[in-house]
Each structure stands twice: as C-alpha cells, then as structure tokens.
Amino acid sequence: MNLEENKKNAIAFYKMAYKGNPRQAVERYVGKEYIQHNPDVEDGTNGFIAYFERMQREYPEKSIEFVRCIAEGDLVALHTHQTWPGNDAYITMDFFRFDADGKIGEHWDAIQQIPEKSLNNNTMY
C-alpha cells in the first residue's frame, strides 16, 4: 500500500464529490465495490452519486476544508471542517478503506455540528 498516494486520492475523491462531481470521483477513485456505512446514503456507488448530486443542487455554496489526513494500512482518515448555508459548521471524520489496487472500497463517517458555546477554549481540531 502506498500511504501517501492513498491520502492524496482520498482527499481528491472527497473534494471532487463535495464540489459537485461525484460521478467523476467514483469513476476515478472507486474500485469494483463500494460499501457505504453512512445511514443517510444508500449503499453502492449509485447511492453515493445520488447523495452528492442532491447536496450540490440543494447547497451549492457549501465549503470544505481538509484539516488533517492520516493513513495506516489500507485505511485513510480525513478530519474536515464543513460550512453550509447560514454558516452552519460541522466537523466530519471520514474513513476510507482502499483495496489492493489502490481504489476506495468502503466508507464510514461521523459528523458533529460545531456548537456555539464550549465549556473549554480548545477548538474541535
């Protein structure tokens, strides 16, 4: 496994899909199977494409910042900051499993809205 290549490809895949080109992202970065663990997205590549096409139609002004990327074995983890209309901000942690060909085959995520108040002065990053 080429960890640096997988990190680069995970970011490119997510950025391409998030900015409105999920079909191209799948064609370029996904392997023969795509297992989806997010309960709001249908399993497989068609579910992924439909979800991100809908997000682009409904929220074209959304933005994403990749805060960190960590790779180990066949997994890549992305820690992102997403801003949606109305300055609604979220932290996401996405995990991608890469297959032996260096293609994405599985995805998990956790999403948390950034609260307006915190009991400490630490950021969520």
Secondary structure, DSSP 8 states (H G I E B T S, - for coil): --HHHHHHHHHHHHHHHHTT-HHHHHHHHEEEEEEE--TTS-SHHHHHHHHHHHHHHH-TT-EEEEEEEEEETTEEEEEEEEEEGGGEEEEEEEEEEE-TTS-EEEEEEEEEE--S--SSS----
